[in-house]
Amino acid sequence: MATTAMPPAAPKKVNRVGLEPADYKGNRSTLCAGCGHNAISERIIEACYELGVEPYRVAKLSGIGCSSKSPAYFLRSSHGFNAVHGRMPSVATGTVLANRAIMALGVSGDGDSASIGIGQFVHLMRRNLPCVYIIEDNGCYGLTKGQFSATADLGSKLKTGVVNDLPPIDTCALAIQLGATYVARSFSGDKKQLLALLEGALVHRGTAMLDVISPCVTFNDHEGSTKSYSYVKDHDEPLSDVSFVPYFEDITVEYEPGTSTEIALPDGSRLVLKKLRTDYDPHSKVEALRLLTESHDKGEIVTGLFYIDTERPNFLDLLNVVDEPLATLPESRVRPPQSALNEVMDSLR
Amino acid sequence: MAREFTIGIGGAAGDGLDKSGDTLAKSVSRRGLHVCAYNSYQSVIRGGHIWLRVRISEQKVYSHGDRLHLLIALNQDSVERHAPEVEPGGAVLYNSDRFSCDASLLGDGVVPLPLPVKEITKDLGRLLPIMQNTVALGAVVFLARLDFDSMAGVLADTFKHKGQAVIDQNVKILQAGFDYAKERFVPLAKEAWNFSGMRRPFATGNELFALGAVAAGCKFYSAYPMTPASSVLHWMASHGERCGLVVKQCEDELAVVNMAIGAGQAGVRAMCATSGGGFALMTEAIGMAGMIETPVVVVEVQRGGPSTGIPTKTEQGDLNQVYGASQGDFPRVIIAPTDTTDCYWATVESFNLAEKYQLPVLIISDLLLSEHPETIEPDALRHDVPIERGELVNEWPEGNGPYKRYACTPSGVSPRALPGTAGTEYVSATDEHDEEGFTISDVFTSPPVRRKIMEKRMKKMEGVIRELAPPKLEGPEDAPVTLIGWGSTCGVIREARALLAAQGIQSNHLHIKYIHPFHAEDVTAILKKCKILIGVEVNYSAQFARYLRAETGITVHESILKYDGEPFEPRIIAEEAKRILAGRPINLDVTKEDAREMAYHYVRTHLADADRPAEIELADGNSHGESLWRVQLVDRASGEVRGELKIGVKTGSIYAWEPLTAART
């Protein structure tokens, strides 16, 4: 049989830890075609690839809902934890405290975070736990046939004609007020902005909260919905043009002098923001909250990095947890020192 | 008969009773005597009625008992309510500057011992009101023939952080109380104690849950404050840094248990503790731990329910809840420790079971067991406890093929890899999943996979039960009556049996520590040979008796139940057992003592605490359709009759308050 000599394969593109983009993929999505969540999964794959994240160091944590299923669709080689509804923030806290070497990537939805899990959400923001917290925000409960969630806009209408009569919870405003140190909003359809914000979030050392508007194509993508592709495209007001520069790449982002701000991230990476609005300072909580309130009143959806603080101590710093992961301490160090136990016994006498 | 002496201290919250009780107890435990104490308190910061009993004995005692030799009354209320309980030969010690002790309240052979605190301490500088307790303790040292230096030593330790001047002042006050008593009173204790000199630790169940956890290598403790579990949190918070564990007070119990599970999943030994209301919030997550096979230890310290109930009172009413926690069938262990020392060892065992079998272990305690302090044997708590982590996968070489987190094995236990172990990545899904962790709940579904994975999880229970020591019958096998208890009542049942034996009634005792899995075969074999079976439980509906029937098909003949918030005392169980043996039906009528307590409640809620009950007599009910207790109320200060309260003997309803004179102005 004649054999045809194959031309030598082109060297595969790999990142700095020697992995290909395919190594960051997950299972095939079972979500609806066109679901915003799938686009977010793709950006997570790209961001982790570009940063050279070691997948086995990542814990993907989620709650319940369409959003919370999505961790199955990226980073196949990472640990996953599908918790019960609304409880991902505390599971993530326990995980990170037990093993600080783990990079916690939380994926939640608007129902999971703003409704049933709001108590957990606000307290996670307060803790400034080192983790990425993504809300895949479609304003409705897709998995149970599209009922309103607590981020649905006032006056927003369901396909069935039901009108939402309560104001939405702005998870970004809450996160800023409560102490999260990296707070941004993006749109699942804005590839460039979402990727840069995700990359910044992954290297941040505190709670990085990203609210990503992610239309539900089945239940909430129609006229009357403020979380539809068309509404968001028409009303999206990017705050700035965001570029992320990893610490291991010496790239200069070219913006006209005086129009951009550079933010140094803890690992040496940089976020470069090209101002689209005049003089917005992402280090000011007051400005961030004013911006969110004003744009909300105008019916605009502002996207971009609202707030960042690279100085505030995170939860691990505050708790004085030992440097090595508690989960892998040898038995000799798991037991308290004999002297400590003797002191306890003496105090009982 | 071993010598023993019980001292009661009655007062209001804020009077510093617990501190005084501690001082008293430690002063004797340091000399080698045994102590068992119980504090009956209320959910208020100041006021209310606090009643603390300290039982001192030369031999080990298993409950706070039901006797009273000396009452220290810190207010009028305590004199009135507890003076009648003092045994002949006993005494009532009270601050005579502040109130009086009406001789009519005292039984025969009980003497009032007034302490004019102001006069006694007039040369000792300005005193805080709380220091009246120290004067009384000085007198107690003399009356009960305790060791003055030992008590002075406890005070020195207590006030060490406040400096020598404060220590000196307190010791002088103690001395003044002792000297005053020595001049005027005679000792109540007949003979000197035989002090062994062995310093015995004095601890509560909650302290030993915490200490047991720390010794077992627990590195994560989360909690939300809830009586009567809070003292575990307090202990952990004050010892956490020294013992190297993370202690986190959370926003609610949902966060508490989920955090502990998150930590357990990542590989540290994690525990949390709560009471019934908090546990109700935790139940969904406990099922999650069962489903994703994550070790976690949860302590449920029961208090009086339902709902908010009686937060500072004891009960065993949460058995149904703990047993029924969370939806679906999942493997879990329920352990009910039987005494204070057992709180330590049950915790150590719980961590080992949780990790070896990768499941939630629920420890069910109650206010009595968790909060009452008692002396324990100095060598009862070893620190080099076994730490068995079960099958762990520390590395997974590439040639091994895919790692299956939930591998179906003959034992049902799947070797566990911790997140962060390269090559072992998996998803812990609360949805049903296959061996590798792939969910079978959405696009993929498979009834046989579901069946086999459920069987795999439940199979672990067979391994668990083989590890647990089956219960044993205590006492003569052929005794005419068997008392059956679970958890905290072990000691009091043992003492009730001694009381019965002293009256010529033989009995034996089966006590259950491992609630689930249950030793059904062993228990059935034991009980089949027993005669009259009596369940003893601190709840209304005999929850354990129902469970016993479900597990063994054996029905107890009768149950002795208590649900008034106070723990059993030996005499109550012995008397009820005798009633049952005599074939008499249970009598739930309001007793004369009950009527008196109910009158106090009425006085407090309606009459501004100005009156107290005096004469009480039984009368016909006339229009009320039941007999009545007619309780005469008199003015607390003058003794003048104020009127009469009518209380239904059957229903306990307060039918009428009939004042004799016009309302006070």
Interface residues (C-beta under 8 A of the other chain):
Chain A: T30 P55 Y56 R57 A59 K60 L61 I64 K69 P71 A72 R76 S77 S78 H79 G80 F81 N82 A83 V84 G86 R87 P89 S90 V91 A92 T93 G94 T95 L97 A98 N99 A101 I102 G119 Q120 V122 H123 L319 N320 V321 V322 P325 L326 A327 T328 L329 E331 R333 V334 R335 P336 Q338 A340 L341 E343 V344 M345 L348 R349
Chain B: K26 S29 R30 R199 R200 P201 F202 A203 E207 L211 V214 A215 G217 K219 F220 S222 H239 E241 R242 C243 G244 L245 V246 K248 C250 E251 D252 L254 A255 V256 N258 M259 A260 I261 G262 A263 G264 Q265 A266 G267 V268 R269 A270 E284 A285 M288 I292 L381 H383 I387 L418 P419 G420 T421 A422 G423 T424 E425 Y426 V427 S428 A429 T430 D431 G437 T439 D442 V443
